[in-house]
Amino acid sequence: MSDKLPREAVMELYQLDYVLHEPCEDQGWLYMAEIPELPGCRAWAEKANEALAELSAVAEQFILSYKERGKPLPMGKARIAMGKGSISVAV
């Protein structure tokens, strides 16, 4: 019996920088969290922690979509802004 796990069972951990935007009229008075390295990867919520939790789920689906299509993940530089931090996503 092989000690190797099937390819599908191997998880990778991504450390992704995020930007958390304060509520404003343009965002419907909701917090908006985004991962600048993954263009279009955004989430909105009434509370900051809810926006970040939703962002984690969105990032997971975003990464899975790229992997399923066999495309490399886009690379970029995170913007400097208030509310910046990192989020870990295991896929």
ABEGO torsion letter per residue (X at the ends): XBABBBAAABBBBBBBBBBBBBBBAAAGGBBBBBBAABBGBBBBBABAAAAAAAAAAAAAAAAAAAAAAGBBBBBBBBBBBBGBBBBBBBX
